[in-house]
Amino acid sequence: MKAQVGQPRNDFAVGVNGGYLINKVSFNPTIKQNWKGGETFGISLRYTCEKYFSAVCAVVAEVNYANVGWNELIETCEETYSRDVRYVQVPLFARLGWGRERKGAQFFIQVGPQFGYLLGEKAHLGGGWDISSPGRRANGVVEQYTLDVQKKFEYGITGGAGVELSTRAGHMILDGRYFFGLSDMFNNGKKDPFGRSANGTIMVKLSYLFDLIHTKGNIR
């Protein structure tokens, strides 16, 4: 009870976030892809609980909309194919920051689990798409064109780093992160066409948070 060396905090901040992401789906068998871009935005909540030596410890939660999916690299013809796969995502971060808590800059790292649920999907076909032409794909993999997402719930690990600028008006945060999917979009049994179909996402976000509760007293 008396061995605690950290300085307690009781800071709670809320705000909004938005950014841009690029995504690929890790298919097995492999499907050649370019990175697919998409938008993401949502709300952020952060509770700062302690300063341990020089590290400011916090827990961060977000509820976000994200447009992921894949963009195929088709080399055998001029046809194009991409699919928007839209999720509501909930990342939960353990966050460690170093720097100024008030009126200054802070560097931080964060990592934790992320959960998502499918909202919808839409395929985009171009280049004179012909229903008979997918059979000419170099790798012979065509089953993805007729499959809807079969597993609506996804989960994985996300983490990254960023910088925060704190002022009297609130907290401006710029961060980059990567999501590694541990679940698949399609069924992966022995009789199914894909053994793996998981998202991998690189994301850049800008967030604005303001304090609802903050620790009283002078904090450097």
C-alpha positions in Angstrom: 0.0 0.0 0.0 2.8 2.4 0.8 5.2 1.3 -2.0 3.5 3.2 -4.8 6.1 5.6 -6.4 3.8 7.1 -9.1 2.0 10.4 -9.0 -1.8 9.8 -9.3 -3.8 11.6 -12.0 -7.5 11.9 -12.5 -7.8 13.3 -16.0 -10.6 12.5 -18.4 -10.7 13.9 -21.9 -13.1 13.4 -24.9 -13.0 14.5 -28.5 -13.2 13.6 -32.2 -10.8 12.1 -34.6 -10.4 11.7 -38.4 -7.9 10.4 -40.8 -6.8 8.4 -43.8 -6.0 4.7 -44.1 -4.5 2.2 -46.6 -5.4 -1.5 -46.4 -4.6 -4.8 -47.8 -6.2 -8.2 -47.1 -3.9 -11.1 -46.4 -5.3 -13.8 -48.6 -4.2 -17.4 -48.7 -4.0 -18.4 -51.6 -2.4 -15.0 -52.4 -4.2 -12.3 -54.4 -2.0 -9.6 -55.8 -3.1 -6.2 -54.5 -2.3 -2.5 -54.4 -3.0 -0.6 -51.2 -6.6 0.5 -51.0 -7.2 3.9 -49.5 -10.2 4.9 -47.3 -11.5 7.3 -44.7 -11.9 6.8 -41.0 -13.4 9.0 -38.3 -15.0 8.7 -34.8 -14.9 9.7 -31.2 -12.1 9.4 -28.7 -12.0 9.0 -24.9 -8.9 9.1 -22.7 -8.4 8.5 -19.0 -5.0 9.4 -17.5 -4.4 7.6 -14.3 -0.8 8.1 -13.2 2.7 9.6 -13.9 5.2 6.8 -13.2 8.7 8.4 -13.1 8.7 10.3 -16.4 6.0 8.3 -18.2 2.4 9.5 -18.2 0.1 6.4 -18.2 -3.3 6.5 -19.8 -6.1 4.3 -21.2 -7.6 5.3 -24.6 -10.7 4.1 -26.3 -12.2 5.0 -29.6 -15.4 4.2 -31.6 -14.6 4.7 -35.3 -16.0 4.2 -38.8 -13.4 2.7 -41.2 -13.6 2.0 -44.9 -11.1 -0.8 -45.5 -11.2 -3.7 -48.1 -8.9 -4.4 -51.0 -7.8 -3.3 -54.5 -6.7 -6.0 -56.8 -3.7 -5.8 -59.0 -4.9 -7.4 -62.3 -2.0 -7.9 -64.7 -3.7 -10.1 -67.3 -6.2 -7.5 -68.7 -7.4 -3.9 -68.2 -10.2 -4.8 -65.8 -10.2 -3.4 -62.3 -11.7 -4.7 -59.1 -11.9 -3.2 -55.6 -14.2 -3.7 -52.7 -15.1 -1.3 -49.9 -15.6 -3.2 -46.6 -17.0 -0.8 -43.9 -16.7 -1.5 -40.2 -17.4 0.1 -36.9 -14.1 -0.4 -35.0 -13.3 -0.1 -31.3 -9.6 0.0 -30.4 -8.5 0.0 -26.8 -5.0 1.3 -26.1 -2.6 1.3 -23.2 -0.7 4.6 -23.6 2.6 5.8 -22.3 3.6 9.4 -23.0 6.8 11.5 -22.3 6.9 15.3 -22.2 4.6 18.1 -21.1 1.2 17.4 -19.7 0.1 21.0 -19.9 1.1 23.7 -22.4 3.6 21.8 -24.4 4.4 18.7 -26.5 4.4 15.1 -25.6 5.6 12.0 -27.5 3.6 8.8 -26.9 3.3 5.1 -27.8 0.1 3.0 -27.6 -0.9 -0.6 -28.2 -3.9 -2.8 -27.5 -6.7 -4.9 -29.0 -9.2 -3.8 -31.6 -12.6 -5.1 -32.3 -14.8 -4.4 -35.3 -18.3 -5.2 -36.7 -19.2 -5.2 -40.4 -21.6 -2.4 -41.5 -21.6 -3.1 -45.2 -19.6 -3.7 -48.4 -19.6 -2.7 -52.0 -17.7 -4.0 -55.0 -16.3 -1.6 -57.7 -15.7 -3.1 -61.2 -14.2 -1.3 -64.1 -12.3 -1.6 -67.4 -15.0 -3.4 -69.3 -15.5 -6.1 -66.7 -16.7 -9.4 -68.3 -18.2 -12.1 -66.0 -16.2 -14.8 -68.0 -12.9 -13.1 -67.8 -11.9 -13.8 -64.1 -11.0 -17.3 -65.3 -8.0 -15.8 -67.0 -6.4 -14.6 -63.8 -2.7 -15.5 -63.6 -3.1 -17.1 -60.2 -6.4 -18.7 -60.9 -8.1 -17.4 -57.7 -11.5 -16.0 -58.5 -13.8 -17.1 -55.6 -13.6 -13.7 -53.9 -15.7 -12.1 -56.6 -18.9 -14.1 -55.7 -18.4 -14.2 -51.9 -19.9 -11.7 -49.5 -18.1 -11.2 -46.2 -19.1 -14.2 -44.1 -17.6 -13.2 -40.7 -19.0 -9.9 -39.6 -17.0 -9.7 -36.3 -13.3 -9.0 -36.5 -10.5 -8.6 -34.0 -6.8 -8.0 -33.9 -3.9 -6.0 -32.5 -3.2 -2.4 -33.1 -0.5 0.0 -32.1 1.6 3.0 -33.0 3.1 6.3 -31.9 2.4 10.0 -32.1 2.8 13.5 -30.8 0.4 15.6 -28.8 0.3 19.4 -28.4 -1.5 20.6 -25.3 -2.9 24.1 -24.9 -5.6 25.9 -22.9 -7.9 25.1 -25.8 -7.4 21.4 -25.6 -5.1 18.6 -27.0 -4.2 18.2 -30.7 -2.9 14.7 -31.4 -1.3 13.3 -34.6 -0.6 9.6 -34.6 0.2 6.7 -36.9 -0.8 3.1 -36.2 -0.9 -0.3 -37.7 -3.7 -2.9 -37.3 -2.9 -6.6 -37.7 -6.0 -8.7 -38.1 -6.2 -12.0 -36.3 -9.7 -12.9 -37.7 -10.8 -13.7 -41.2 -13.5 -12.2 -43.4 -14.4 -15.5 -45.1 -14.8 -18.9 -43.7 -11.5 -20.8 -43.5 -12.5 -24.5 -43.2 -10.9 -27.2 -45.3 -13.6 -27.0 -47.9 -13.5 -23.2 -48.1 -11.5 -21.4 -50.8 -9.4 -19.3 -48.4 -7.4 -20.3 -45.4 -6.8 -16.7 -44.4 -8.5 -13.4 -45.3 -7.5 -10.8 -42.7 -7.2 -7.1 -42.8 -3.9 -5.2 -42.4 -4.2 -1.5 -42.1 -1.9 1.5 -41.9 -3.6 4.6 -40.6 -2.8 8.3 -39.9 -5.1 10.2 -37.6 -5.6 13.7 -36.3 -7.6 14.1 -33.0 -8.8 16.9 -30.9 -9.6 16.3 -27.2 -10.7 18.6 -24.4 -10.7 17.9 -20.7 -13.8 17.2 -18.8 -11.9 16.3 -15.6 -8.3 17.2 -14.9 -6.0 16.9 -11.9 -5.9 20.0 -9.8 -2.6 21.8 -9.0 0.4 22.7 -11.0 1.6 20.0 -13.5 4.7 20.5 -15.4 
